[in-house]
Amino acid sequence: MLPLLGALAADSWIGRYRAIVAAGVLYLVREYLPAAQNSKNYVRYGQSFGMLTVSSMVPPRQPQPGGSPSRAAFFYATIYMVALAQGFHKPNAQALGADQFPRSSPDSIASRSSFFNWLHFAMWWGFIVAVVGLSYVQDNVGWDAVFGASWAMMLASMSLFLLGTGMYRVAEQPRDRRALARLTRTFAATARTWTDMVFRRSAAMDDECLLRPKEQEGKGVMVKLLPIWMTSVVYAMVIVQVSTLFTKQGSTMDRRIGATTGLVVPPTALQSFVGLAIIASVPVYDRAFVPLARRVTKHPSGITMLQRIGAGMAIATVAMAVAGLVEAARLREARDASLVDRPGVAVPMSLWWMVPQYVLLGLANVFTIVGLEEFFYDQVPDALRSVGLALCMSIMGVGSYASGVLVSAIDWATRRTGESWFSDNLNRAHLDYFYWALAGVAALEVLVFFYFSRRYVYTNKRDLVT
């Protein structure tokens, strides 16, 4: 929820540029604080990444079995400070970048869509470099060097950002100092509208009432966006499996590279294939697919934003079905090798069988995640564009919580009737059933999303065809 705080601060008070600078300050500002050392000297160190660096370097006065409470509090304070910095940085950096393509420009539609594509291309390159480079540094040097390198990279990033200060299109951002009050009233009005539709439906409350364009910005826009936001939560529930159950599943498989090399791949390394799929797909999408689709549809972006989002949801559904097939094959291998009750022994099935599901989800992100960001930026009032992107980011957070609730509910239900689908012994669990169930829910989500997208009326008239 912190991106909403950072977005509201930007849209109602300080502006996007200053919000990004404030995030940089939270990351990098340096101040004098007492270090937990035997001497009485004080050490100068920075907050956020700088504080994490010092936290990893400074030893406690006396080693304690459970760790020093003061060091633990210091560590958690730095973590929350980084989270706050990200809340100010993420929505506002994306919004400021998209602001550089004003609607008055004839090529702004295609250019802004391309901007969101290449933004994710760059972000995932950074992710790959961080996973490979920082993992090597951590293994060979230590955590202090990892945090120090992160601090230095953030310093370089902020320096580059500040170099362009005089060139950014900042003055055109219409700020609303009552944005928080307006947004609160808008959510309340949206809730009342949906309550009336569900519980007190009348002839005046047909489905067109939900999606009819309104002269008044705010309530009408939020009512229109709510179905898109809600259906996208299911997509987020699928995506979070990459860093949770997929990783646990991969840890039980044969992770060797070759039979004699002795090299073992950590299961988390497969997450890099999501990034590699995005890096490979973005140029193809932006430079090949969009021009070809534009010739057919005459749309500046090739396809509409909602068409793009729906296509990614369909791909994610296929990815979960594939994940279920791979897990079913893994369980068969475990039974054939008599490893059902030996969870500590690797199943004789290569980890690389999981690569297709990672690649499919990476491809789905190119369509859905990028499409959602462009959609929520474009469809909210001009004064709330950072808030729109923050709402888009909240989809992943809510989806993560929803996935946890679903897993807990299924675990409780299946334990009462027999072996849990999420047994600690994955050879007796049934992640395949869960993946297929999630694929079924995702397929239903695609149908519901298609229904709402067909009835959606764009705030800007450039995307009338869905």
URSUL-V107878 format. One line per field, one symbol per residue. ss: DSSP state (h for helix, s for strand, l for the rest). psi: psi as a letter, one per 40 degrees, with the letter a starting at -180 (. if undefined). A space follows every 10 residues. Layout:
ss: ???
psi: ???
This chain:
ss: lhhhhhhhhh hhhhhhhhhh hhhhhhhhls ssslllllll llssssllhh hhhhhhhlll llllllllhh hhhhhhhhhh hhhhhhhhhh hhhhhhhhhl lllllllhhh hhhhhhhhhh hhhhhhhhhh hhhhhhhhhh llhhhhhhhh hhhhhhhhhh hhhlhhhlll llllllllhh hhhhhhhhhh hhhhhhhhhl llllllhhhh hlllllllhh hhhhhhhhhh hhhhhhhhhh hhhlhhhhhh llsslsllll lllsllhhhh hhhhhhhhhh hhhhhhhhhh hhhhhhhlll llllhhhhhh hhhhhhhhhh hhhhhhhhhh hhhhhhllll llllllssss hhhhhhhhhh hhhhhhhhhh hhhhhhhhhl lhhhhhhhhh hhhhhhhhhh hhhhhhhhhh hhhhhhhlll llllllllll hhhhhhhhhh hhhhhhhhhh hhhhhlllll hhhlll
psi: eddddddddd deceiddddd dddddddeii ihihigidie iihhiiibdd dddddddhii dhhhdeihdd dddddddddd dddddddddd ddddddddee giddhdeddd dddddddddd dddddddddd ddddddddde didddddddd dddddddddd dddedeeigd dehhihefdd dddddddddd ddddddddef hidefidddd ehiidhicdd dddddddddd deddddddde ddecdddddd eeiheigide dehhhidede dddddddddd ddddddeddd ddddddeehd eciidddddd dddddddddd dddddddddd ddddddefed fgeehhhghi deeedddddd dddddddddd ddddddddei idefdddddd dddddddddd dddddddddd ddddddebhi efidgeeeag dddddddddd dddddddddd ddddehhidh eefdh.
